[in-house]
Amino acid sequence: RLRLSRFQDEMAKWDTDFDPSRQPLLREPMHSDMLESEISRTNRIGGLTSSLFEGDIQLTDEQLTSLISTHKSGHRSTRQAVTHLASSWGRDPIPYSIYNISDHVRETLHNAIHHWQNLTCVRLIEDGKGKDRVSIYANEGCSSTVGRVGGDQTMSLADSCKSLGTVIHEVEHLLGVFHTQSRDDRDSYVTVLSENIMPGSEHDFEKYSTSSTLGIPYEYGSLLHYSDTLFSSNGQPTLLSSDPVYQKSMGGHLPSFYDAALINTFYGCYADCEGILITCHNGGVQDVNECSRCLCPQGYGGRYCEGDPDGCLLVFDARDSIQKTKISVGHNTKTMQTDYDTCSYLFKSPPGYKVQIRIEALAGALSSSCVYAGIEVKGKMDARPRGIR
């Protein structure tokens, strides 16, 4: 916390210079307990909002110095100090050790690691050997360093960092990725509404360098995208989507197809499948863990993504008249699960017709970015991006 005070002092000076009517570092946002993200709520209650970069990132001294230098030089719009990707861990397994976290969070962490290892070639090994390693503690909030920074680096998973979406989010930071909405190309997809940003958080909405998107498309539903009201001073949106249907679908609960593609590209995973030629359908790509089959966008399955997804699947034939159905997924329990139950629903119509879907009522755990439960509708020809939630 002391390390970031230097950065916060500089940002406060910049904020008041930019707009003298603002009071520096008033960092108590308007919030709704139901819709505020678990990460934001945990770090706010722990008094960590002003101590973490972009809400949940532990900056290194080198990153901190570069950010301050960039602001002093006046190059606010071209922040080269921190790019969209940090240093990778390479292909050796990432050693990590767990200290004093609850059994529930420990199980959730293991499930989060399993998701990333199932989608990518990255491997993490508990209590493995290595000078550069990760120590995971139940400190005051939900936060992580970004990428490989050298030596013993930390991740904080307090008892309230209990949802799978939260823990998977922090693991992606650990793998080297910063937040999506700060990519250099973000202005084509979102507008930052600075009048709604709580004073002292303006710098959390700046853009990164152009050099590190690796050709991966911008995605509203990325695991590392801000929700539309994060750091709001008045409950109004801080980010406005250029596509209105995605306004309430920013952020994610699991790695998206493009989140996995970013990690696989960043770590050179696709090179493992060189010389093994297969054809993937419906936007699928080669599975880096089993090169003879494909990794499919959500909603498709089969060895080459030519069929339906595995697991729970219900198929409906659309008709001229309205059909009603009740969807129920998960378990009626007060104990939070450490992984998600999912089910796919396929609606078919004759060629040339459109399918209309209307949600009459919804019950369950409401949350920002649907990290606890939700319905996602994918109605576009391209199945790779996240749908509307």
C-alpha positions, 0 to 999 in steps of 0.5 A: 500500500505504501508503494502505491502512495507515490503513484496516487499522489502523482495521479491526484495532482494530474486529476486536479490539474486536468479539472480543478473542480474535482477533489483529489482521490475521492474514491468511494463509489456509488454501489449496489451490493447485488450488481457490484462485482465481487472483486470491486466490493471485496477491495472496497470494503478492505480499503484497497481501492486506492492501493491497487491499479485498475482495481485489482492489479499489484504493480511492480516498482518498475511498472509504477516508475514507468507510469509516473514517468509517462504522466510527467512527460505529458504522454497521457494518451500513448501509455507505453509504460504498460502494454496490454501484455506483461512478461510471460512465464515461458513454457515451464510450469509456473510454481505456486504455493498456497498459504492460509486460504479457506478450503472453499477458495482453495478448491475454487483456485484448483478449478480455475487452474484446471480451466486454464490448463484445459484450454491452453498449454500453460501449466501451473504446479503446486509447491513446484521448484523455481526461483520465480514463483507465486505465493497465494495468501488470504490477504485483504482483497482480490488482486494479483501481480501481472505476468512474471515479475521475478522472485516471489510474487503474490496473489491475494484471495481473501475469503470473499474472493469465492466465485470461480469467475473472480479467481479465474480473472486473477489467474489470467492477470498472473499469466500476463494480461491486463484489462481488455478495455484499456487496449489501444483499439478500445475507442472503436468499441466503447466510449469512456464517460469521464463525467461518471468516473469517481475522482481519482480513478481517471487513470484507470481508464487510459489505453495501453500500447498498440503492440500487444493485442496479438491480432485477437479481436476486441471482446465485450465479454472477455474475462478481463473487461470492466463492467459498464459501471465500474468506478462509477461515482453516481451509479451511471455507466462509465463505459458506453458500448458502441453496440447497445446490445452489449451494454450490460454484457461487459466482463465475463465469468469464464475464459472466453474463446478469445481469452484462450486464443490470446493466452495460446498465442502469447505462449506460443502454444499453437506451435505444438501442433505444427505438422498436424493438419486438421480442418476445424468448423464453425470458427474452431481452432486446433486444441493445443492439448490434443492436436488431432481435435479442435477447440470449439466456440461455445455452442459447438462440439464434436472432434471438429466442431461440426456438431453439438456441444457435450453435456447438457443440451436441449433442442427446440424447433421454433414454430409460428406460435409462441412456445414457453419453457422453464429453464433451471440450472444448478442446485438450490443451495446456500453454499456457493459452488466452486465450478459452474453447471451449464446447459446449452439450448439450441433453437432451430428454424426453417431457412429464411426465418428468425427466432424470437426469444423473450425472457418472461422472468428471471430468478437467481443470483444477480451480479455484475457480468453474471459471475454467479449465474446467467443466460447468454444468447448467441444469435450471430453467425460468428460463434466465437465472441461471447453473446448477450447476457 
